């Protein structure tokens, strides 16, 4: 055994193995921190793109609604719906000056002129005081008519002005589920990431966890935990800023007995009319660490197997070499001629 230990190849192999393990452990934290920064940067780019896409989409619909408000005949309404059939528009409605539904159009071409009263909607109250050419995007409500009836919709409204008098409102509906599927659900960096669209007042407009939709961020933490008040204060402060942000906070894991865990949080503003919404993507740092650690462990195991094979082959080679050396020495001691004559 001492011969094997003295073998330079064996010593080199062992030294290489332990050196690699030591250096890997030493630099693993640096590598993990670097990976976290890269992932959060990627996450930030995603929320920025998602927020801007929602802004552009809703703004385009608003400008289109202004153009259509000059002629709200069925032919024009159906033409608008057909033009946007590949988008997320579910339909549109037209009311009279009293807020009563008088015309509608949708992708299924189902007419609904049941006289639904929409005068209590915020968009109707706003339109009565708005000027011709104005449009506004409103927070989600539950639809009362059309193919979207009973579903959560984002509404874009513009007043109908005839002879300088308010004559009703044109409102285009976008299904919130379609909007989120198109622009939000693909923002995740990990399967365990969570997505939120939140108003500046703290109302959760959308979440991939349906349980939190419609709630205020102040009410989603049902149990007390260390730093709860400060966490809520930080989130509400971020909601009021018309800027991007990157945070690393310890939050309770709702799926793991409210145990505090580190999370990477990225946000970007969504400016819709006079409202400020913000897109948040929240990723568990532990899941990210588990992913990088898994890769690291695989590398360690692969290198370990390589070195072990190297040592075994070296030991086998050393044993054969030692055997031939011992035989040669015995021959010399006993004066045996090592030459073999071939006949």
Helices and strands as residue ranges (DSSP letters): H 2-6, H 8-68, H 74-83, E 89-95, E 101-106, H 122-129, E 136-142, G 146-148, E 152-162, E 165-175, H 176-183, G 185-187, E 194-199, E 204-207, G 210-212, G 217-219, H 228-239, E 245-253, E 259-272, E 275-284, H 285-333
